[in-house]
Amino acid sequence: MPQTLAPPAPEPAAVRPSGSGTAPDAEPSALAERHGLTVSGARPSLAEYTRQLWHRRHFITSFATARLTAMYTTAKLGQLWQVITPLLNAGVYYLIFGVLIGTRKGVPDYIPYLVTGVFVFTFLQNSVMAGTRAISGNLGLVRALHFPRACLPISFCLAQLQQLLYSMGVLMVILLAFGQLPTWSWLLVVPALALQFVFNTGLAMVMARLGARTPDLAQLLPFIMRTWMYASGVMFSISVILKGKHLPQIVVVLLNGNPAAVYIDLMRFALIDSFTRHQLPPHVWAFAAGWALLAGVVGYVYFWKAEERYGRG
């Protein structure tokens, strides 16, 4: 009689050793933490971020120099445009404001006064404008390489400082041509420019983060900067304009404490003999250091807080 085969017995379920593997419904975040995984491009601590920036200081300086060189490679006059552009602006302002409107009245050594203001404000304006496009204009670099994104606005401001230093040579020639001989006060140019560079860089970092989210800001910014220039005494003396006018004290304080006007006044005081101490706002060096510290710290922290979002979306 044929024998019937019994169905095979089911295999026993595998026993999971205790402490090994994960449950099927484990949270991804818990799973990543258990295996030491981290988010790609996560924002480091502020101290670690600063340390990474310091390690890339050579990249920052090299990138700034390369950007400055590439800026005029297609122009026949090349690097000379770094000096020609602010000089042309100063010539136009002298014709319109100094001659036609008459703002040179009551301002001794008006041409050195005007050229100094134009050069210093151009440094501020170009730093802010370049910072606005630091992220949005370099998305390919931001998405391809991993580095602290603050390298970009810092290097852009450093390029503008290098450009200003080239222009300072021409400014010295203009000062000598109008009888301004070198004195010990010319050494004050160094701390004044250092404080302005910190201020410019902090402001550029703020604008870099805003510009990364709103690229249209770059179209609006020239109008804002032009308004700021007219309120900074570039083409006229604020003290002469305010003389005899009964304006609210808050307006006088805002005009004298305007950071652009503060750095311009410091440079004029350092370089022009006729621009004396009594024309400076009270506590001008405290204003200059305070603006640099405020803009530098706030701008740096504000930019760092969005580090992991740059180049995404």
CORCOR-V515351 format. One record per residue. N is the residue number from 1. RES is the residue in three letters. OMEGA is omega in radians with two decimals (none if undefined). Layout:
((N:RES:OMEGA) (N:RES:OMEGA))
This chain:
((1:MET:-3.05) (2:PRO:3.13) (3:GLN:3.09) (4:THR:-3.13) (5:LEU:3.11) (6:ALA:3.10) (7:PRO:-3.10) (8:PRO:3.14) (9:ALA:3.13) (10:PRO:-3.13) (11:GLU:3.13) (12:PRO:3.13) (13:ALA:3.14) (14:ALA:-3.14) (15:VAL:-3.14) (16:ARG:3.12) (17:PRO:-3.14) (18:SER:3.09) (19:GLY:3.14) (20:SER:3.10) (21:GLY:-3.14) (22:THR:3.08) (23:ALA:-3.10) (24:PRO:-3.06) (25:ASP:-3.13) (26:ALA:3.11) (27:GLU:3.12) (28:PRO:-3.12) (29:SER:3.11) (30:ALA:3.11) (31:LEU:3.13) (32:ALA:-3.14) (33:GLU:-3.12) (34:ARG:-3.09) (35:HIS:3.07) (36:GLY:3.13) (37:LEU:3.13) (38:THR:3.14) (39:VAL:3.12) (40:SER:3.14) (41:GLY:-3.13) (42:ALA:-3.12) (43:ARG:3.09) (44:PRO:3.07) (45:SER:-3.09) (46:LEU:3.12) (47:ALA:3.12) (48:GLU:3.11) (49:TYR:3.11) (50:THR:3.11) (51:ARG:3.10) (52:GLN:3.09) (53:LEU:-3.13) (54:TRP:3.12) (55:HIS:-3.13) (56:ARG:-3.12) (57:ARG:3.14) (58:HIS:3.06) (59:PHE:-3.12) (60:ILE:-3.12) (61:THR:3.14) (62:SER:3.13) (63:PHE:3.12) (64:ALA:-3.14) (65:THR:-3.14) (66:ALA:3.14) (67:ARG:-3.14) (68:LEU:3.13) (69:THR:-3.10) (70:ALA:-3.06) (71:MET:-3.05) (72:TYR:-3.08) (73:THR:-3.10) (74:THR:-3.14) (75:ALA:-3.10) (76:LYS:3.12) (77:LEU:3.03) (78:GLY:-3.03) (79:GLN:3.13) (80:LEU:3.13) (81:TRP:3.06) (82:GLN:-3.14) (83:VAL:-3.06) (84:ILE:-3.07) (85:THR:3.12) (86:PRO:3.10) (87:LEU:3.08) (88:LEU:3.09) (89:ASN:3.14) (90:ALA:3.11) (91:GLY:3.12) (92:VAL:3.14) (93:TYR:3.13) (94:TYR:-3.13) (95:LEU:-3.04) (96:ILE:-3.04) (97:PHE:-3.07) (98:GLY:-3.05) (99:VAL:-3.05) (100:LEU:-3.11) (101:ILE:3.06) (102:GLY:3.13) (103:THR:3.11) (104:ARG:3.12) (105:LYS:-3.14) (106:GLY:3.14) (107:VAL:3.10) (108:PRO:3.12) (109:ASP:-2.99) (110:TYR:-3.10) (111:ILE:3.02) (112:PRO:3.11) (113:TYR:-3.11) (114:LEU:-3.07) (115:VAL:3.09) (116:THR:3.13) (117:GLY:-3.14) (118:VAL:-3.11) (119:PHE:-3.10) (120:VAL:-3.14) (121:PHE:3.08) (122:THR:3.06) (123:PHE:3.11) (124:LEU:-3.08) (125:GLN:-3.11) (126:ASN:3.11) (127:SER:-3.13) (128:VAL:-3.14) (129:MET:3.13) (130:ALA:3.12) (131:GLY:3.14) (132:THR:-3.13) (133:ARG:-3.05) (134:ALA:-3.14) (135:ILE:-3.06) (136:SER:3.13) (137:GLY:-3.12) (138:ASN:-3.10) (139:LEU:3.11) (140:GLY:3.12) (141:LEU:-3.12) (142:VAL:-3.09) (143:ARG:-3.07) (144:ALA:-3.02) (145:LEU:3.09) (146:HIS:3.10) (147:PHE:3.08) (148:PRO:-3.04) (149:ARG:3.10) (150:ALA:3.07) (151:CYS:-3.05) (152:LEU:3.12) (153:PRO:3.11) (154:ILE:-3.12) (155:SER:3.11) (156:PHE:3.10) (157:CYS:3.09) (158:LEU:3.08) (159:ALA:3.11) (160:GLN:3.06) (161:LEU:3.09) (162:GLN:3.12) (163:GLN:3.11) (164:LEU:-3.14) (165:LEU:3.03) (166:TYR:-3.12) (167:SER:-3.13) (168:MET:3.08) (169:GLY:3.09) (170:VAL:3.12) (171:LEU:3.11) (172:MET:3.11) (173:VAL:3.12) (174:ILE:3.13) (175:LEU:3.13) (176:LEU:-3.14) (177:ALA:-3.14) (178:PHE:2.97) (179:GLY:3.11) (180:GLN:-3.11) (181:LEU:-3.13) (182:PRO:3.06) (183:THR:3.13) (184:TRP:-3.12) (185:SER:3.12) (186:TRP:3.12) (187:LEU:3.11) (188:LEU:3.09) (189:VAL:-3.07) (190:VAL:3.11) (191:PRO:3.13) (192:ALA:3.13) (193:LEU:3.13) (194:ALA:3.12) (195:LEU:3.12) (196:GLN:3.11) (197:PHE:3.10) (198:VAL:3.11) (199:PHE:-3.14) (200:ASN:-3.10) (201:THR:3.10) (202:GLY:3.12) (203:LEU:3.11) (204:ALA:3.10) (205:MET:3.07) (206:VAL:-3.12) (207:MET:3.11) (208:ALA:3.11) (209:ARG:3.12) (210:LEU:-3.14) (211:GLY:3.10) (212:ALA:-3.14) (213:ARG:-3.09) (214:THR:-3.13) (215:PRO:3.14) (216:ASP:3.13) (217:LEU:3.14) (218:ALA:3.11) (219:GLN:-3.12) (220:LEU:-2.99) (221:LEU:3.13) (222:PRO:3.11) (223:PHE:3.10) (224:ILE:-3.12) (225:MET:3.12) (226:ARG:3.09) (227:THR:3.12) (228:TRP:-3.14) (229:MET:-3.12) (230:TYR:3.14) (231:ALA:-3.03) (232:SER:3.09) (233:GLY:3.12) (234:VAL:-3.07) (235:MET:-3.09) (236:PHE:3.11) (237:SER:3.14) (238:ILE:-3.13) (239:SER:3.11) (240:VAL:-3.14) (241:ILE:-3.09) (242:LEU:-3.07) (243:LYS:3.10) (244:GLY:3.13) (245:LYS:-3.12) (246:HIS:-3.14) (247:LEU:3.06) (248:PRO:-3.08) (249:GLN:-3.14) (250:ILE:3.11) (251:VAL:3.12) (252:VAL:-3.14) (253:VAL:-3.14) (254:LEU:3.14) (255:LEU:-3.13) (256:ASN:-3.14) (257:GLY:3.07) (258:ASN:-3.04) (259:PRO:3.11) (260:ALA:3.12) (261:ALA:3.14) (262:VAL:-3.11) (263:TYR:3.07) (264:ILE:-3.14) (265:ASP:3.12) (266:LEU:3.12) (267:MET:3.11) (268:ARG:3.12) (269:PHE:-3.13) (270:ALA:-2.94) (271:LEU:-3.00) (272:ILE:-3.08) (273:ASP:-3.08) (274:SER:3.09) (275:PHE:-2.97) (276:THR:-3.06) (277:ARG:-3.07) (278:HIS:3.09) (279:GLN:3.12) (280:LEU:3.02) (281:PRO:3.09) (282:PRO:3.10) (283:HIS:-3.03) (284:VAL:3.14) (285:TRP:3.07) (286:ALA:3.07) (287:PHE:-3.09) (288:ALA:3.13) (289:ALA:3.14) (290:GLY:3.10) (291:TRP:3.13) (292:ALA:-3.13) (293:LEU:-3.12) (294:LEU:-3.11) (295:ALA:-3.11) (296:GLY:-3.10) (297:VAL:-3.11) (298:VAL:-3.13) (299:GLY:-3.13) (300:TYR:-3.13) (301:VAL:-3.14) (302:TYR:3.12) (303:PHE:-3.11) (304:TRP:-3.08) (305:LYS:3.14) (306:ALA:-3.04) (307:GLU:-3.05) (308:GLU:-3.10) (309:ARG:-3.08) (310:TYR:3.10) (311:GLY:-3.13) (312:ARG:3.08) (313:GLY:none))
